[in-house]
Amino acid sequence: MLEVRDLSKSFGGLKAVGNLSIRVGQGEFVGVIGPNGAGKTTLMNLVTGYMQPTSGDILFEGRSIVGLKPYQISHRGVGRTFQVVRPFSEMSVEDNVMTGALFSGAKTSSLAKARKAAELPMELTGLAAKRHMHAGALTLGEKKKLELARALATAPRLLLLDEVMGGVTRGEVDDLMVVLQRIHASGVTIVMIEHLVEVIMALSKRVVVLNFGQKLHEGSPREVVEHPAVIESYLGRPLDAEVA
């Protein structure tokens, strides 16, 4: 579904991503981890068109998306969330999700069609009961769900998640994990960047580790947490938690 080929991105003399190649198959749940400055968010910005690569190519469903604008990539079927949530605070939850549907590129130009398109995202994220609540009154964990629902309203086949667990409580982390499992089970392919390694290990079937903009290691969660280079560069010590 997604293929990153020899991708590089430089900012002056700094190479944020260097000759990176990654493949993601349809239906996968892939985790991406690495220390701060490893190039994780830069990679996501490149895939979604917010940055243009210095070299290399990005293919979605076999077609290059390099050079396309973010909204054009969204219309192709690639959704994303952002680290910092920015809901329309004075609008209802439902209206927030409808904005995603209205700008999805699908045939949801009418409010009635957008309202219908917002139903499943609100159900999947557990926000249906709070559809009439102002977004500004939600907890941070609920705002994270709203961010997911807005992204889902664009009808993505591939969803990129950037630190969706950032800043939330332990209970909200557990709740969001259930939501992500539900979204994945609905048929959406997911690539997830996350600092909470235990979340990545619990949800992902395959993990890619970045370091200094390059792929340090790739494999199953167990292979990754036991790899000496990953322990040295990122984990600091082996994880004792059970992984799939």
C-alpha positions in Angstrom: 0.0 0.0 0.0 2.8 2.4 0.9 6.4 2.3 -0.3 9.1 4.7 0.7 12.1 4.4 -1.7 15.5 5.7 -0.8 13.9 8.8 0.8 16.1 11.7 2.0 15.3 15.1 3.5 18.0 17.7 4.3 17.7 21.0 6.0 20.9 22.8 5.0 23.7 20.6 6.3 21.4 18.5 8.5 20.0 15.3 7.0 16.8 14.6 8.9 16.0 11.5 6.8 18.7 9.6 4.9 18.1 7.0 2.2 15.2 5.5 4.0 13.1 2.6 2.5 10.0 1.2 4.1 7.1 -0.9 2.8 3.7 -1.1 4.4 1.2 -3.7 3.2 -2.6 -3.4 3.1 -4.1 -4.2 6.4 -0.9 -3.9 8.5 -0.5 -2.1 11.8 3.1 -0.8 11.7 4.8 1.0 14.6 7.6 3.5 14.1 9.8 4.3 17.1 13.1 6.0 17.8 14.7 8.7 20.0 13.9 12.4 19.6 15.3 13.8 16.4 15.3 10.3 14.7 13.2 11.7 11.8 9.9 10.1 12.7 7.7 13.2 12.3 9.7 14.4 9.3 8.9 11.0 7.6 5.2 11.6 8.3 5.4 15.1 6.9 7.0 13.8 3.8 4.5 11.1 3.2 1.5 13.5 3.7 3.0 16.3 1.5 3.7 18.9 4.2 7.4 18.6 3.2 9.0 17.7 -0.1 11.9 15.2 -0.1 15.4 16.1 -1.2 15.5 12.8 -3.1 13.8 9.5 -3.3 10.2 8.6 -4.0 6.9 7.8 -2.1 4.3 5.5 -3.6 0.8 5.0 -2.4 -1.0 2.1 -4.0 1.6 2.0 -6.7 1.5 5.7 -7.7 4.0 8.4 -6.7 2.6 11.1 -4.4 5.7 13.2 -4.3 4.9 16.8 -5.3 1.2 16.5 -4.4 -0.3 18.9 -1.9 -1.5 17.6 1.5 -5.2 17.8 0.5 -4.5 15.9 -2.8 -2.8 13.1 -0.8 -5.7 13.1 1.6 -8.1 12.7 -1.3 -6.0 9.8 -2.6 -6.8 8.0 0.7 -4.1 8.9 3.2 -5.2 10.4 6.5 -3.2 11.6 9.5 -3.4 13.0 13.0 -1.1 15.6 14.5 0.8 15.7 17.8 -1.0 18.9 18.9 -4.8 18.6 18.7 -6.6 21.7 17.4 -10.4 21.1 17.4 -12.9 23.9 16.5 -13.6 24.5 20.2 -16.9 26.4 19.8 -18.3 23.8 17.4 -19.9 20.5 18.5 -18.2 17.2 18.2 -20.4 16.2 15.3 -19.7 19.4 13.4 -16.0 18.9 13.9 -16.1 15.5 12.4 -18.3 16.7 9.6 -15.6 19.2 8.6 -13.4 16.2 7.9 -16.1 14.6 5.7 -16.8 17.9 3.8 -13.2 18.3 2.8 -12.5 14.7 2.2 -12.7 14.8 -1.6 -15.6 12.3 -1.5 -19.1 13.2 -2.6 -20.1 14.7 0.7 -20.7 18.3 -0.4 -24.1 18.5 1.4 -24.4 18.8 5.1 -26.8 15.9 5.2 -24.2 13.6 3.5 -21.4 14.9 5.7 -23.5 14.2 8.8 -24.1 10.7 7.6 -20.4 10.3 6.9 -19.5 11.4 10.4 -21.6 8.6 12.0 -19.1 5.7 11.7 -16.0 7.7 12.8 -17.9 8.8 16.0 -19.0 5.3 16.6 -15.5 3.9 16.2 -14.0 6.5 18.5 -16.7 6.3 21.1 -17.8 9.9 20.7 -21.3 9.3 19.4 -22.9 10.0 22.8 -21.0 13.3 23.0 -21.9 14.5 19.5 -23.7 17.6 20.7 -21.0 18.6 23.2 -18.7 21.6 22.4 -15.3 20.3 21.5 -13.6 22.7 23.8 -15.3 21.0 26.8 -13.7 17.6 26.0 -10.9 16.1 28.0 -7.5 15.8 26.3 -8.1 12.1 25.7 -11.5 12.8 24.2 -9.9 15.5 22.0 -7.4 12.9 20.8 -10.4 10.7 19.9 -11.9 13.7 18.0 -8.7 14.1 16.1 -9.0 10.4 15.1 -12.6 10.8 14.1 -11.9 13.8 11.9 -9.2 11.9 10.2 -11.5 8.9 9.7 -14.1 11.2 8.2 -11.8 11.8 5.2 -12.3 8.0 4.5 -8.6 7.0 4.6 -7.4 3.6 3.6 -4.1 4.4 5.2 -4.0 6.3 8.6 -0.8 7.8 9.9 -0.8 8.5 13.7 1.7 11.0 15.2 2.0 10.6 19.0 -1.7 10.1 19.5 -1.0 9.1 23.2 1.0 12.2 24.0 -0.1 13.9 27.3 -3.0 11.6 28.2 -3.5 9.7 31.4 -2.9 6.0 31.8 -6.6 5.3 31.7 -7.0 7.3 28.5 -4.0 5.4 27.0 -5.8 2.1 27.6 -9.1 3.6 26.2 -7.3 4.9 23.1 -5.6 1.5 22.5 -9.1 -0.1 22.3 -10.2 2.6 19.9 -7.2 2.0 17.6 -7.8 -1.7 17.6 -11.4 -1.0 16.6 -10.3 1.3 13.8 -7.8 -1.2 12.5 -10.4 -4.0 12.6 -12.6 -1.9 10.5 -10.2 -2.3 7.6 -7.9 0.8 7.9 -4.1 0.2 7.5 -2.2 2.1 10.3 1.3 3.4 10.7 1.8 4.7 14.2 4.6 6.9 15.6 4.6 6.7 19.4 7.0 7.3 22.3 5.2 4.8 24.6 7.0 1.7 23.5 4.6 -0.6 25.3 1.7 0.7 23.2 3.6 0.1 20.0 4.5 -3.4 21.2 0.9 -4.2 22.1 -0.7 -2.9 18.9 1.8 -3.4 16.1 2.7 -6.6 14.3 5.8 -5.0 12.8 8.0 -2.3 14.2 10.5 0.0 12.4 13.2 1.7 14.5 14.7 5.0 13.2 17.8 6.6 14.5 19.5 9.7 13.0 17.1 9.6 10.0 17.9 6.0 9.0 16.4 2.6 9.6 18.2 1.0 12.5 16.2 -2.2 12.7 12.9 -3.7 11.5 11.0 -6.7 12.7 8.4 -8.1 15.1 8.0 -6.4 18.5 9.9 -9.1 20.2 12.8 -9.0 17.8 13.0 -5.2 18.1 13.0 -5.1 21.9 15.7 -7.8 22.1 18.0 -6.2 19.4 21.2 -5.0 21.0 21.5 -1.9 18.7 17.9 -0.8 19.6 18.5 -1.3 23.3 21.7 0.8 23.1 20.3 3.6 21.0 16.8 3.9 22.3 15.5 1.6 25.0 18.5 1.8 27.3 17.6 -1.6 28.8 15.6 -4.7 27.6 11.9 -4.5 28.1 10.4 -7.1 30.5 6.9 -6.7 29.3 5.1 -9.3 27.3 5.0 -8.6 23.6 3.2 -10.2 20.8 
